[in-house]
Amino acid sequence: MLLGSSGLGAPRQSNGPILQQLSLIRHKITNLEINLYHVLSKVVFLTDEDVHNPRREQQEQEQRQKLNNQAVTESLKNMESLLQQLVASQICSENKTTVQGSNHTEEEKYQKEDEMVVINRPAKADCSELDDDSLSGVYTFLEPELNEIDRNFNQRFCIFATDGPAWTVIQNRGYKNYENFNRSWDDYRAGFGNLTKDFWFGNEFLHKILYDNDHLLRIELEDKQGQQAWAEYGLFRMDSEVYNYQLTIDEFQGTLPDGLEYHNKMDFSTFDHGTNKGVSCAVNSSSGWWFDGCQESNLNGDPETGGIMWLNWLDLKRCRMLIRPRHVTLEDNDIGDD
């Protein structure tokens, strides 16, 4: 499997009738809930004592109405959660592929390109904690944790790209309307783009994730002739902003050549921040990357000028970068707490 989970190039289906049916179901359920509320609110059980104690009758009726309101509210919440999951599954496309680099054959579901469905999992903290029957897509974990431009650290694009737990997508290129990656230091620091299209997750978010645990890095590429390949690094770290988000990688494997070895221990640079050599490279390549006179790989380059490259892979159509904790397995996840 390669790159399909981003929704790029996957087969699409017309979802108009499905969404109309979902809207009709939602309308019918809401009407049923309203009718149930009216019926229950009128049911009053009177005892002999109640006949002679109107105040007690009123209090008990108010208590029943309160309980009914709580029941209706809880039912509506459950309904919304079920509808949310149903919408997510219906607007996803299905594609069975064999994952390069593993013996795994999987059925993945892809999100509709122009519509971001967010699935809430407040009891979990990361894509790698999702159950193996979960959908690939955008998830919100824990409580919102917003940065200076209101991007949520706990909202992530999760995909089941290989055997084992889900990966977090930290970079994606190849959507039909290209995102501009010739961005400032502050933009790369905070992150930019849409999680279901082209995006950079954000250097500060990345450092925060990688600081807590050792992570794997997976690179997936596809050229304009449809050839696909991958690379993985058993160790991926990024230093803090004080040290210019310096890159550390190790333990390479894959069907691609090692395109990051040259960039190991280099600082991140943009056109407005970095070493003299790094800034010059960033200006020439119209992107931010780990530069130093200049590059053997750059997945953030300008696609219109062939700037997305990985050693001898120069004519790239799509690419993405994925991470997940190094020592996590599906057996580590708590099942049934979603």
N, C-alpha and C positions, 0 to 999 in steps of 0.2 A: 504494500500500500504506500502511496506517496502523494501527499499534498491534497488528496481528495477531501479530507475533513474540513478544509477551509471553505469548502463549497465551490471551489474554482474548477471548472471543467466537468463537474459531476452532472449526470443526467437530471433534468428538471421535470417536474410534473405540474400541471395546472392545479392550483390549490383553491381557486375561487369557490367551487361547489362545496369543498370541505369546510372552508371558513364560514360559508353561508349556513351550512348545517350546524356548525358549532354555535353560531350566533343564535339560531333558532332554538337549539337545546338550552343555551344559557337563558333565553327569554322564557321558555316554558318552565325551567326549574325555578327561576325567580318568581314567576306567577304562583307556582305551587307553594313556595315558601311563604309568600304573602297570604295566600288563602289559608294555609295552615296556621299562621299567626292569628288571623282573624277568628278562626274556629276555636282555637285553644283559648284565646283571650275571653271568649264568651262562656266557657264552661265553668260553672260555679257550683261547687258541692256545698250544700247547706245542711247543717245539723240543727237539732232543736234549739241548741244554745245560740247558734248563729242567727236564728230568726229574732231572738231577743237581744242580740248584740251586733248591731249594724257596723260598729267600728271594727270589731274583730273580722267580720266578713270582708270589709273593705281592705283591711291589712292583708288577709290571706289572698284575696284576689290580686292585690298589688304584688305579693310575693310570687304568685303563680305566673303573672305576666312577666316579672323579672326573669324567672327561670326560663319561660318560653322564649324571651328575647335572647337570652344567652344561648339556648339551644339553636335558635334560628341563625344567630351570628356564627356559631361554631360550624353549622351545616354549610353556610355560605363560604366560610373559609376553606372547608374541605372541598367544596365544589370548585372554588377558584384554583386550588392546588391541582385537582384532577384535570381541570380544563387546561391549565398551563402545561402540564405534562402531555396531554393529548395533542394540543396545538404543536408543541415541540416535536412530537413524534410524527405528526401528519405532514408538517412542512419540511421535514428532512427527507432527502433522497437516500436511496439505499444502493450500495455498491460493494460487491464481494471482490476482495482483492487479496493477493498473497503478499505479505509484507517482506520486502527485501531485507535481508539480514536476520531473518527468523524463519521458523517453520510454521508460522501462525497464519491461518486463513480466517479472516474476520468479516462480519457484516457491519458496515458503518453507516450511520445516518447523518446526512449533511444538512446544514441549515439553509433556508432560503436566503439568497444573496442580499436582498434589499430589506430584510426584516430580521432584527436581532431579538430572539426569544431568550430571556434570562431565566434560568432555573435556580431557585433558592435552596441552599443546603446549609442552614445556619448552624447545624451541629458538626459540620466538618470544616477543615481549615485549608485544604489544598486539593488540587486535582487528583493527586496520588491516593487520596483517601476515598475516592468514589468507588462504589461497588462495580464489579465487572459487567453488570447488566445495565449500567447507566448509558445515557446517550452522550456522544461527543457534542460539545456546544459550549455556550457561555454560561458560567455558573457564578453565583454570588455566595461567598462563604462568610461565616461569622457575622459580625456587625460591619457596616460601612466604615472605611478608614480612608478619608479623602485627602489628597495632596493639595498643593496650592492652586491647581487648575481644576479641582474637583474630579479628578480621576480616582477611581476606587481601587485601592491596593488589593482588596479581597474579591474583586471581580476579574475572572480569568477565563480564557478560552482553553478548554480541556479536550484532548483527543486520545483515543485508544489507538496509537500508531503502531504498537508492537505488542508482543506478549507481555503480560504483567500489568501493573497499574497504569492509569492514565498519565499523559504528559501535559505540561503547561506550555502553551505556545507563547514565545516571547518576541518573535518576529515573524511577519508573513509578508510575502511579496507575490504579485501576480494577479491581483484583482483587475477586472477589465478597465476600471478607471483608476489609474495609478495615483497613489499617494505620494506627495512630495517628501523625499527623504533628505533633501538639502536643507537641513534644519540647524538651528542654533544649539549651543551647549545646553541652554535652559530647556529647550524642547526635548532633546534627547534625555536630559535628566528626568523630566516629568512624564515623558511618554506622549505619543500622539497617534492619531489614526483610529479607525473603528475595528474592534476586536474580531469582527466577522469578515473584514476586508484586509487591506494593507495596514500594518501598524508596527510600532515599536513599543514594547511594554513599558519601558522607562528604566534608566540606569539606576535610579535610587531605589525603585521597587526591586529590581534585580539584585542589587547589593544586599538589600534587606532579607530577601529569600535565601540567597546563597551564603550569607553570613552565619545563619543558624545551623545549616547542615551541608555536608558535601553532596554535590549534585552531579548527575550525568548531563552532558550536552549532546543533542542529536541534530545533525544537519541533513536536510532532505532537499534534493535538487531535481529539476526537470528542465531539459533544454528544449529548444523550439522544434526539434525533430521528434520529441516525445520520449527520448531516452532518460531514464531515471537512475539515481544512485543516492547513496547515503554515507554518512560518516558519524561515528560516535566517539566521545571523549569520556573516559571513566572518571575524570575529575575536571570540574569547571568552577572557577572562582572569579569574582570581580571585587577589587579593592574598593575602598570608600572614595567619595568625591575628593577628599583631601589628597589622595594619591591618584587622582584622575581616572578612577575606575579601571585601574590596571588589570589586564587579562592574565589569568593563569589557567593553562590546560595541560592535560597529560593523559596517557593510556589510550592512544588512538587505535581505532579499528574501523573497517568499513570497505565499501566498494569504490569510494572516492579516494583520491590521493589526499595526503594530509595538508590541507590548505591553511591551517592555523599555526603550524609549527613556527613559521617565520614571524608570526605576530605575537607569539608567547612572550609575556612580560612587557608588552608594549602598553602605553597609556592610550586611553580613548581621546580622540581629537575631533573637533568640528572646525568650521571656517572661522569661528570667533574665539576658540579656546584650545590650548594644547601647546606642545613643543613647536619650535619653528618648522621643523621638518613635517610634523604631524599636521599643522595648520595648512601648510603648502599642499600636502597630499589631499586633505579634506576639500580644499578649494578646487584642485584639479579634478577630483572625482565626484564633486557635488554631493558629498555625503559625510556622515560621521562614522568612524570605525577606529579600530586599533591600528594606528598608522605610525610609521617611522621610516620614511624614504624608499619606497612607498608601500607597495602591497603585493601579496601573492593571492589574496582573496579579499573580496569586499561584497558582501551580500546586501549592502545598503546603497549601492551605486545607482546611477541614473539608467533605467532600462532603455531609454530612447537612444542612448549613445553606447550601449553595450557595457555599461559600467557595473552591472551585476555579474560578478565573475568569481571563479574558484579555480586557481591555477589554469589548467588547459580547458576548463569548462568556461567558455567565454560568451556563449550565445544562449543565456539562460532565460527561460520563460517564467518559471516559478521557483521559489525557494521558501523555506521556513526553518526556524530554529526552535527547538523544544528542550525543556528541562524536566527532570524529576529527581527526587531524592535518591541517593546512591544505594541505600540499603533497605528499601521498602519493598514489600511484596503484598499481593492481594490478601494473603492470610492475616496481615497486620491490621487490616481495616475492620471496623466494627460494622457488622451487617445488621440492617434493619433499623438504624437510627436516623434515617432520612426523614 
